[in-house]
Amino acid sequence: MEVINDLLRIKIFREQQAERAVQKARLILAEASEALKKAKVTLEEFTEESLRREKSMYDDLCQRLVFLKEIENVLVDIEMMKEKSVELRKEVESAELNRKECAERELEAHKMYIDAVRMREKFDELRNTVLEENEAAIEKFEELEMEEAASARFNFQSE
C-alpha cells in the first residue's frame, strides 16, 4: 500500500507541474497576443500617418514652384516610408507566427495536464480499490474469527 501512496504522490506532483506549465504557457500566449495587437496597431498608425504625410508632401509640391531636388527628396521620403511599412508588416507576420506557436505550446501543455490528471485519477482509483479490498478482507477475517469463537464456545458448551 505504501508503494501505491508513493506513486500517487508522484502523480499528484506531476499533475501540479503540468498545471503550472499550462499557466505559464497561457501567460506567454497572452503576452504574444498582446505583442501581436501592438504590432498591428503600430502598423495601422504608421500606415495612416504615412498616407497623411505623403498627401501633405504632394500637396506642398503642387502648390508652388519646386526644384527637381525637392521632388527627389519627396520620392526618397516616400520610399523610406514604404520600406518602414514593409518592416512593420514583417513584424506583424512574425508576431502572428509567434502567437500561433505559443497557442500550439499552450494546447500541448493542456493536453499534458489532462493526461497527468487522468494518471492521477487512475492511481487514486487503484488506491481506493486496494483500500476497499483491504477493508473487505479485514471484515471477512473478523467474521471468520467471530464464527470460530462462536463455534469454539458452542463446542465448549456442548461438552
Summary of the structure (lengths in Angstrom):
residues: 159
radius of gyration: 37.3
end to end distance: 44.7
largest distance: 138.6
contacts: 411
relative contact order: 0.14
helix: 96%
strand: 0%
